[in-house]
Amino acid sequence: MGLVGVTYPLLVELSPDDLIEGYKMGAEEWTSQYPKGNYELLIATLKSMCKKEVVVTREGNNFIYFNINNIPYQPEYGARPINRLIRRDILSEVSKYLLENPNVESINIKYDNGVIVSG
């Protein structure tokens, strides 16, 4: 799915609309506006969203992009399992990591039988 080496969930400040605007800007303008950004990741995420392989949820001022194949989903429960996964697993681990590493500028989140947060 998408860009090789990309792991979801991704926690970012950019909304899906921001991703679309970034695509419209083109690689050169986008990377000049977001020098730490990764245009290939932006394109891969947009493609995956169009294919309905990635879903997004908002948490505060950030957005979390999930690979739907890694989410235990049961239609009769709707989005509740996803919300529970975010609160119980992801946000708690991100919070612990940020408390232990207050000067970190960005984080990576990997979900593989549990949440792994790194800088």
C-alpha positions in Angstrom: 0.0 0.0 0.0 1.3 3.5 -0.9 4.9 4.5 -0.3 7.4 1.8 0.7 8.4 2.1 4.3 5.3 4.1 5.3 3.8 2.8 8.5 0.4 3.8 9.8 -1.0 5.1 12.0 0.5 8.5 11.3 -0.1 11.4 13.7 0.2 14.7 11.8 -1.0 18.3 12.0 -2.3 18.2 8.4 -5.9 17.5 7.7 -7.1 15.7 4.6 -8.0 19.1 3.1 -4.4 20.3 3.8 -3.1 17.2 2.0 -5.2 18.0 -1.1 -4.0 21.7 -1.0 -0.5 20.4 -0.8 -1.0 18.2 -3.8 -2.4 21.2 -5.8 0.7 23.3 -4.9 3.0 20.7 -6.4 6.2 19.3 -4.9 8.4 22.4 -5.1 6.0 24.9 -3.6 4.8 22.4 -0.9 8.4 21.5 0.2 9.3 25.2 0.4 6.2 25.9 2.6 6.8 22.7 4.7 10.6 22.2 4.6 10.4 19.2 7.0 7.5 17.7 5.0 7.6 14.6 2.8 5.8 15.2 -0.5 6.0 11.5 -1.5 4.3 10.6 1.8 1.6 13.2 1.1 0.9 11.7 -2.3 1.0 8.1 -1.0 -1.5 9.0 1.8 -3.8 10.7 -0.6 -3.8 7.7 -3.0 -4.4 5.4 -0.1 -7.3 7.5 1.1 -8.8 7.5 -2.4 -8.6 3.7 -2.5 -10.2 3.6 1.0 -7.2 1.9 2.5 -6.6 4.7 5.0 -9.1 6.4 7.3 -8.5 9.5 9.3 -9.7 10.8 12.7 -9.1 14.0 14.5 -7.6 14.2 17.9 -7.3 17.8 19.2 -5.3 19.8 16.7 -3.9 16.7 15.1 -5.1 14.0 12.7 -4.4 10.3 12.9 -4.3 8.3 9.6 -5.0 4.6 10.0 -4.5 1.7 7.6 -7.9 0.0 7.7 -6.3 -3.4 7.5 -4.8 -2.9 10.9 -8.0 -1.9 12.6 -10.2 -4.6 14.1 -13.6 -3.4 12.7 -17.0 -4.9 13.3 -19.8 -3.1 11.5 -22.3 -3.6 14.3 -20.1 -1.5 16.6 -19.4 1.4 14.2 -16.4 3.6 15.0 -16.4 2.7 18.7 -13.5 0.2 18.4 -11.4 2.8 16.5 -12.1 5.4 19.2 -11.2 2.9 21.9 -8.0 2.0 20.1 -7.0 5.7 19.8 -7.7 6.5 23.4 -6.5 3.3 25.1 -3.5 2.5 23.0 -2.3 5.4 20.9 -2.9 8.5 22.9 -1.7 7.0 26.2 1.6 5.9 24.6 2.0 9.2 22.8 1.3 11.1 26.1 3.9 9.0 28.0 6.5 9.5 25.3 5.9 13.3 25.1 6.2 13.6 28.9 9.5 11.7 28.9 10.8 13.6 25.8 9.5 17.2 26.1 11.8 18.7 23.5 11.0 16.3 20.6 9.8 18.0 17.4 8.2 15.0 15.7 7.2 11.4 16.6 6.7 8.2 14.8 3.9 5.8 15.7 4.0 2.2 14.7 1.2 -0.2 15.5 2.1 -3.9 15.3 0.4 -5.9 18.1 0.8 -2.8 20.2 1.8 0.9 19.9 5.4 1.8 19.5 6.3 5.5 19.7 9.7 6.9 18.8 11.2 10.3 17.9 
